[in-house]
Amino acid sequence: MPDHLVVTAFEQGWSTLRNGEPLWAADREEFNLLITTDRRLQHQQNLSARAIGMIVLSTTSWSRIRACEHMVVAAVESARRSRLIEIEIP
């Protein structure tokens, strides 16, 4: 993603975090945006209290996500604090 520093949960040491913990960690570390495939996130967490923007992808399939890269980039560019954007990846 041009013009953005991107790190994975694994690179951050968060690969074992569950149930909203990655969101708390990203918020605590002052990340601007969290991209996840956890579609239950908005039903399990109080997102309005977050200082971080969130994008939820409908699949974990990297090949499908890569094919829709333009959708992800557009969502990243429009992401705002405390806002959740869902992307349905075909």
C-alpha positions as CSV (number, residue, x, y, z in Angstrom):
1,M,0.0,0.0,0.0
2,P,1.7,3.1,-1.2
3,D,2.1,5.9,1.3
4,H,1.3,3.7,4.3
5,L,3.3,1.7,6.8
6,V,1.7,-1.7,7.0
7,V,2.5,-4.3,9.6
8,T,0.8,-7.6,10.4
9,A,-0.5,-8.9,13.7
10,F,2.3,-11.5,13.5
11,E,5.0,-8.9,13.1
12,Q,3.6,-7.1,16.1
13,G,3.6,-10.2,18.2
14,W,-0.2,-10.2,18.3
15,S,-0.9,-13.5,16.5
16,T,-2.1,-15.2,19.7
17,L,-4.5,-12.4,20.7
18,R,-8.2,-13.2,20.5
19,N,-11.7,-11.7,21.1
20,G,-11.0,-8.0,20.5
21,E,-7.5,-8.0,21.9
22,P,-5.9,-7.0,18.6
23,L,-8.2,-4.0,18.5
24,W,-7.2,-3.0,22.0
25,A,-3.5,-3.5,21.2
26,A,-3.7,-1.5,18.0
27,D,-5.6,1.3,19.8
28,R,-3.1,1.3,22.6
29,E,-0.2,1.5,20.2
30,E,-1.9,4.4,18.5
31,F,-2.4,2.8,15.1
32,N,-4.7,4.7,12.8
33,L,-6.3,1.7,11.2
34,L,-6.9,-2.0,11.8
35,I,-7.8,-4.3,8.9
36,T,-9.3,-7.6,10.0
37,T,-11.5,-10.4,8.7
38,D,-13.3,-10.7,12.1
39,R,-16.9,-10.1,10.9
40,R,-18.2,-10.2,14.4
41,L,-16.1,-7.3,15.6
42,Q,-18.9,-4.7,15.4
43,H,-21.2,-6.9,17.4
44,Q,-18.7,-7.8,20.1
45,Q,-16.9,-4.5,20.7
46,N,-17.9,-0.9,21.5
47,L,-16.3,0.7,18.4
48,S,-17.5,4.3,19.1
49,A,-15.0,4.6,22.0
50,R,-12.1,3.7,19.8
51,A,-9.5,6.1,18.4
52,I,-8.8,3.8,15.5
53,G,-10.5,3.2,12.2
54,M,-11.5,-0.3,11.2
55,I,-11.9,-2.2,8.0
56,V,-13.5,-5.6,7.9
57,L,-12.8,-7.9,4.9
58,S,-15.3,-10.7,4.2
59,T,-12.7,-13.3,3.5
60,T,-9.3,-14.5,4.6
61,S,-8.4,-15.6,1.1
62,W,-5.3,-13.6,0.1
63,S,-5.8,-14.2,-3.6
64,R,-9.3,-12.9,-3.5
65,I,-8.3,-9.9,-1.4
66,R,-5.4,-9.1,-3.8
67,A,-7.8,-9.3,-6.8
68,C,-9.8,-6.6,-5.1
69,E,-6.9,-4.5,-3.9
70,H,-8.5,-1.3,-5.4
71,M,-11.5,-1.8,-3.0
72,V,-9.2,-2.1,0.0
73,V,-7.1,0.9,-1.0
74,A,-10.2,3.0,-1.4
75,A,-11.4,2.0,2.0
76,V,-8.1,2.8,3.6
77,E,-8.2,6.3,2.0
78,S,-11.7,7.0,3.3
79,A,-11.1,5.4,6.8
80,R,-11.8,7.7,9.8
81,R,-11.5,7.5,13.5
82,S,-14.1,5.3,15.2
83,R,-15.5,4.3,11.9
84,L,-16.0,0.7,10.6
85,I,-16.0,0.0,6.9
86,E,-17.1,-3.5,5.7
87,I,-15.8,-4.7,2.3
88,E,-17.5,-7.6,0.6
89,I,-14.8,-9.4,-1.4
90,P,-16.3,-11.5,-4.2
